[in-house]
Protein backbone atom coordinates (compact mmCIF):
# COMPACT_ATOMS: atom_id res chain seq x y z
CA UNK A 1 0.00 0.00 0.00
CA UNK A 2 2.76 2.39 0.98
CA UNK A 3 4.66 1.49 -2.20
CA UNK A 4 1.60 2.35 -4.29
CA UNK A 5 1.17 5.64 -2.42
CA UNK A 6 4.73 6.71 -3.18
CA UNK A 7 4.32 5.70 -6.85
CA UNK A 8 1.16 7.79 -7.23
CA UNK A 9 2.78 10.73 -5.41
CA UNK A 10 5.82 10.53 -7.69
CA UNK A 11 3.67 10.47 -10.83
CA UNK A 12 1.69 13.50 -9.65
CA UNK A 13 4.91 15.40 -8.95
CA UNK A 14 6.24 14.51 -12.40
CA UNK A 15 3.02 15.68 -14.06
CA UNK A 16 3.10 18.93 -12.07
CA UNK A 17 6.70 19.51 -13.11
CA UNK A 18 5.85 18.91 -16.79
CA UNK A 19 2.84 21.21 -16.52
CA UNK A 20 4.94 24.00 -15.02
CA UNK A 21 7.49 23.68 -17.82
CA UNK A 22 4.75 23.70 -20.43
CA UNK A 23 3.31 26.93 -19.04
CA UNK A 24 6.59 28.80 -19.08
CA UNK A 25 6.27 32.01 -21.11
CA UNK A 26 8.22 32.43 -24.33
CA UNK A 27 11.47 34.21 -23.53
CA UNK A 28 12.97 34.26 -27.02
CA UNK A 29 12.51 37.03 -29.56
CA UNK A 30 14.03 40.42 -30.32
CA UNK A 31 13.85 43.99 -29.06
CA UNK A 32 14.85 47.50 -30.01
CA UNK A 33 13.82 51.13 -30.28
CA UNK A 34 11.40 52.68 -32.77
CA UNK A 35 12.13 56.33 -33.57
CA UNK A 36 9.28 58.21 -35.22
CA UNK A 37 9.74 61.17 -37.57
CA UNK A 38 7.19 63.65 -38.97
CA UNK A 39 3.70 64.33 -37.61
CA UNK A 40 1.31 61.65 -36.40
CA UNK A 41 -1.67 61.41 -38.83
CA UNK A 42 -5.02 62.25 -37.20
CA UNK A 43 -6.47 58.95 -38.42
CA UNK A 44 -3.87 56.84 -36.61
CA UNK A 45 -5.53 53.89 -34.87
CA UNK A 46 -2.60 51.59 -34.07
CA UNK A 47 1.05 51.03 -34.87
CA UNK A 48 2.90 47.79 -34.29
CA UNK A 49 6.01 45.80 -35.19
CA UNK A 50 5.63 43.02 -37.75
CA UNK A 51 8.16 40.30 -38.54
CA UNK A 52 7.89 38.18 -41.69
CA UNK A 53 9.53 34.83 -42.30
CA UNK A 54 9.62 35.69 -46.01
CA UNK A 55 9.57 39.08 -47.75
CA UNK A 56 7.20 40.06 -49.06
CA UNK A 57 4.85 37.90 -46.98
CA UNK A 58 2.29 35.94 -48.99
CA UNK A 59 0.14 34.52 -46.16
CA UNK A 60 -0.84 35.36 -42.59
CA UNK A 61 1.24 32.37 -41.44
CA UNK A 62 4.36 34.23 -42.64
CA UNK A 63 3.81 36.98 -40.05
CA UNK A 64 4.39 37.54 -36.33
CA UNK A 65 3.03 40.77 -34.79
CA UNK A 66 3.82 42.64 -31.59
CA UNK A 67 1.34 44.23 -29.23
CA UNK A 68 0.25 47.74 -30.31
CA UNK A 69 2.89 50.38 -29.56
CA UNK A 70 2.23 53.56 -27.54
CA UNK A 71 1.15 56.40 -29.85
CA UNK A 72 2.15 60.06 -30.24
CA UNK A 73 5.70 59.62 -28.96
CA UNK A 74 9.04 60.45 -30.54
CA UNK A 75 10.43 57.01 -29.70
CA UNK A 76 9.36 53.82 -27.98
CA UNK A 77 11.09 50.63 -26.92
CA UNK A 78 9.56 47.31 -27.89
CA UNK A 79 10.00 43.57 -27.43
CA UNK A 80 8.50 40.96 -29.73
CA UNK A 81 8.46 37.47 -28.22
CA UNK A 82 8.57 34.60 -30.69
CA UNK A 83 9.67 31.00 -30.97
CA UNK A 84 13.16 30.47 -32.42
CA UNK A 85 13.10 31.13 -36.16
CA UNK A 86 14.59 33.40 -38.82
CA UNK A 87 12.87 36.50 -40.15
CA UNK A 88 13.48 37.93 -43.61
CA UNK A 89 12.16 41.36 -42.61
CA UNK A 90 11.06 43.35 -39.56
CA UNK A 91 9.02 46.51 -39.99
CA UNK A 92 6.60 48.99 -38.46
CA UNK A 93 3.04 48.95 -39.80
CA UNK A 94 0.51 51.79 -39.52
CA UNK A 95 -3.24 51.18 -39.18
CA UNK A 96 -5.93 53.71 -40.02
CA UNK A 97 -9.05 54.13 -37.87
CA UNK A 98 -12.00 51.95 -38.98
CA UNK A 99 -9.81 50.07 -41.48
CA UNK A 100 -8.42 46.52 -41.34
CA UNK A 101 -4.75 45.74 -40.92
CA UNK A 102 -2.63 45.89 -44.08
CA UNK A 103 0.92 44.61 -43.60
CA UNK A 104 2.04 46.45 -46.75
CA UNK A 105 1.28 49.78 -45.01
CA UNK A 106 4.88 50.04 -43.84
CA UNK A 107 6.28 53.21 -42.31
CA UNK A 108 9.63 51.73 -41.30
CA UNK A 109 11.93 48.76 -41.89
CA UNK A 110 14.93 47.31 -40.10
CA UNK A 111 18.12 47.46 -42.18
CA UNK A 112 21.37 45.82 -41.12
CA UNK A 113 23.52 47.08 -44.00
CA UNK A 114 23.95 49.83 -46.58
CA UNK A 115 21.33 48.54 -49.03
CA UNK A 116 18.12 50.56 -48.41
CA UNK A 117 16.17 48.16 -50.61
CA UNK A 118 17.04 44.96 -48.77
CA UNK A 119 15.49 44.49 -45.29
CA UNK A 120 17.77 43.22 -42.54
CA UNK A 121 17.36 39.64 -41.40
CA UNK A 122 16.88 38.65 -37.74
CA UNK A 123 17.80 35.19 -36.45
CA UNK A 124 16.36 33.97 -33.14
CA UNK A 125 18.35 30.78 -32.61
CA UNK A 126 17.26 29.42 -29.21
CA UNK A 127 14.38 29.54 -26.72
CA UNK A 128 16.28 31.77 -24.32
CA UNK A 129 17.80 34.20 -26.86
CA UNK A 130 16.54 37.79 -27.00
CA UNK A 131 18.21 39.57 -29.93
CA UNK A 132 18.78 43.24 -29.06
CA UNK A 133 19.22 46.48 -31.01
CA UNK A 134 16.75 45.74 -33.79
CA UNK A 135 16.19 49.48 -34.12
CA UNK A 136 13.90 51.03 -36.73
CA UNK A 137 13.26 54.57 -37.97
CA UNK A 138 9.56 54.98 -38.77
CA UNK A 139 8.50 57.80 -41.10
CA UNK A 140 4.88 58.71 -40.39
CA UNK A 141 4.62 60.58 -43.70
CA UNK A 142 4.71 57.14 -45.38
CA UNK A 143 1.37 56.12 -43.81
CA UNK A 144 -1.21 55.32 -46.49
CA UNK A 145 -4.89 56.21 -46.11
CA UNK A 146 -7.61 53.96 -47.49
CA UNK A 147 -8.30 55.13 -51.05
CA UNK A 148 -9.96 53.64 -54.12
CA UNK A 149 -7.47 55.21 -56.54
CA UNK A 150 -4.79 53.38 -58.47
CA UNK A 151 -3.60 51.95 -61.78
CA UNK A 152 -5.37 49.21 -63.73
CA UNK A 153 -3.32 47.53 -66.43
CA UNK A 154 -1.68 44.56 -68.10
CA UNK A 155 1.73 42.88 -67.82
CA UNK A 156 3.22 41.13 -70.85
CA UNK A 157 6.21 38.81 -70.47
CA UNK A 158 8.93 38.40 -73.12
CA UNK A 159 11.46 35.61 -72.73
CA UNK A 160 11.97 32.93 -70.09
CA UNK A 161 11.46 33.53 -66.39
CA UNK A 162 14.66 33.31 -64.30
CA UNK A 163 14.89 29.93 -62.55
CA UNK A 164 15.00 31.57 -59.09
CA UNK A 165 11.76 33.56 -59.61
CA UNK A 166 9.45 33.45 -56.56
CA UNK A 167 6.92 36.25 -57.04
CA UNK A 168 6.33 39.56 -58.80
CA UNK A 169 5.05 42.82 -57.32
CA UNK A 170 3.80 45.98 -58.96
CA UNK A 171 5.67 49.04 -57.71
CA UNK A 172 5.37 52.81 -58.06
CA UNK A 173 7.60 55.64 -56.91
CA UNK A 174 7.23 59.41 -57.02
CA UNK A 175 11.01 59.91 -57.52
CA UNK A 176 12.14 58.55 -60.88
CA UNK A 177 14.91 56.73 -59.01
CA UNK A 178 13.71 55.75 -55.51
CA UNK A 179 16.19 56.16 -52.67
CA UNK A 180 15.03 53.01 -50.90
CA UNK A 181 12.26 50.50 -50.40
CA UNK A 182 10.20 52.90 -48.29
CA UNK A 183 9.99 55.31 -51.25
CA UNK A 184 8.15 52.61 -53.20
CA UNK A 185 4.46 51.73 -53.07
CA UNK A 186 4.15 47.95 -53.26
CA UNK A 187 1.37 45.82 -54.67
CA UNK A 188 0.39 42.34 -53.55
CA UNK A 189 2.69 39.44 -54.57
CA UNK A 190 1.67 37.78 -57.83
CA UNK A 191 2.23 34.08 -58.47
CA UNK A 192 4.74 33.30 -61.22
CA UNK A 193 5.35 32.30 -63.96
CA UNK A 194 2.78 33.68 -66.40
CA UNK A 195 2.74 34.96 -69.99
CA UNK A 196 0.48 37.91 -69.24
CA UNK A 197 -1.53 39.10 -66.27
CA UNK A 198 -3.85 41.92 -65.35
CA UNK A 199 -3.01 44.00 -62.29
CA UNK A 200 -4.40 46.72 -60.08
CA UNK A 201 -1.99 48.80 -58.02
CA UNK A 202 -3.67 50.79 -55.25
CA UNK A 203 -2.01 54.22 -54.93
CA UNK A 204 -2.38 57.45 -52.97
CA UNK A 205 -3.02 60.63 -55.00
CA UNK A 206 0.15 62.08 -56.51
CA UNK A 207 2.42 61.92 -59.54
CA UNK A 208 4.42 58.72 -59.97
CA UNK A 209 7.45 59.03 -62.23
CA UNK A 210 8.29 55.34 -62.03
CA UNK A 211 5.72 52.55 -62.38
CA UNK A 212 6.88 49.01 -62.94
CA UNK A 213 7.32 45.47 -61.68
CA UNK A 214 9.71 44.07 -59.07
CA UNK A 215 10.91 40.45 -59.25
CA UNK A 216 11.57 38.52 -56.04
CA UNK A 217 14.20 35.83 -56.59
CA UNK A 218 15.34 33.13 -54.17
CA UNK A 219 18.76 33.93 -52.72
CA UNK A 220 18.96 37.34 -54.45
CA UNK A 221 18.97 40.61 -52.47
CA UNK A 222 16.28 43.12 -53.41
CA UNK A 223 17.63 46.20 -55.19
CA UNK A 224 17.08 48.41 -58.22
CA UNK A 225 18.26 45.50 -60.39
CA UNK A 226 15.14 43.65 -59.16
CA UNK A 227 13.01 46.02 -61.26
CA UNK A 228 12.28 44.01 -64.41
CA UNK A 229 9.85 46.23 -66.30
CA UNK A 230 8.75 49.88 -66.45
CA UNK A 231 5.83 51.78 -67.91
CA UNK A 232 6.63 53.91 -70.97
CA UNK A 233 4.05 56.06 -72.73
CA UNK A 234 5.30 54.85 -76.10
CA UNK A 235 7.94 52.46 -77.40
CA UNK A 236 11.39 54.00 -77.70
CA UNK A 237 10.93 56.61 -74.96
CA UNK A 238 14.12 57.29 -73.02
CA UNK A 239 12.43 57.97 -69.68
CA UNK A 240 9.57 56.13 -67.96
CA UNK A 241 6.10 57.58 -68.32
CA UNK A 242 4.69 59.56 -65.40
CA UNK A 243 1.20 58.79 -64.12
CA UNK A 244 -0.83 61.27 -62.05
CA UNK A 245 -3.47 60.11 -59.58
CA UNK A 246 -5.63 63.22 -59.16
CA UNK A 247 -7.78 62.22 -56.17
CA UNK A 248 -8.90 59.36 -53.92
CA UNK A 249 -11.14 57.83 -56.60
CA UNK A 250 -8.98 58.26 -59.72
CA UNK A 251 -8.27 55.01 -61.59
CA UNK A 252 -5.88 55.16 -64.54
CA UNK A 253 -6.76 52.38 -66.98
CA UNK A 254 -5.12 50.85 -70.02
CA UNK A 255 -1.54 50.84 -68.70
CA UNK A 256 0.56 48.12 -70.38
CA UNK A 257 4.01 47.15 -69.12
CA UNK A 258 6.35 44.90 -71.09
CA UNK A 259 8.84 42.78 -69.15
CA UNK A 260 11.95 41.52 -70.94
CA UNK A 261 14.16 39.68 -68.45
CA UNK A 262 17.18 40.20 -70.73
CA UNK A 263 16.80 44.00 -70.62
CA UNK A 264 16.40 45.07 -67.01
CA UNK A 265 16.02 48.86 -66.66
CA UNK A 266 18.60 49.14 -63.85
CA UNK A 267 20.94 46.31 -64.83
CA UNK A 268 24.12 46.35 -62.72
C-alpha positions, 0 to 999 in steps of 0.5 A: 500500500505504501509502495503504491502511495509513493508511486502515485505521489511521484507520478503526480509530482512529475506531471506537475513539473511537466505542466509547469514547464509547459506553461513557461512564457516564451522568452525568445525574440528580439527587441529594439527602439522605434524612432518616429519622424514627422507628424502623427496622422489624425487617423492613426488607430494603431502602430505595431512591429511586424516580422515576416519569415519571407519578404514580401509575406504571402500569407498570414502564417508568414507573419508575427506581430507585436502588441500595439505600440504607444502612440504620439511619442518620438520614440518607444522601446519594444519587445516581440516574443517569438519562438526560435526562427529566422525572419526575412524582414522586420518593420513597423506597420501603420493602421488607419481608424476603422480600417483593417490591418494591411501589412504592406502599409509600412512606415519603417523597416529594419536594415542591417547594412547599406542597401536601403532596398534589402530588409535586414534579417533577424535570427532567433536561434534558441528559446532563451535568446533575446536579440537586441538592437533591432532598431527602426526609424519609422517615417509617419509621412509614409502612412497610407490612407484607405483610397480607391485610386490606383492603376489598372493595367496589363503585364506582358512577359517576353522571354523565359522567367529566371529559374530563381523567380518566386513572385512579382510585385507591382511598384510605383515611386514618385522619384524617378529613381527611388532612394530606398524600399520605403519610397516605393508603393508595393502591390500584392505578390503575384504568383509566377510564372505567367505569360500575361496578367492583369493588375491593379496597383492601389495608390495614394493621390500624386504623380508617380514618375516610375511605375513598374514590376519588381521580381523577387528571386530566391537567394537574391537581395532586393535592389534596383536591379530587381526592377524588371519592367517599367511603364513607358508612354510609347515604345522607344521613350528614353524615360519612364512615363509619369502617371498622375493620380488626381484624387482618392477615386482616380483610376488610370486604366489601359496601362501596359508594361512589357517585361523583358528579363534580358533587358532590365532597366537598372541592370548592374 
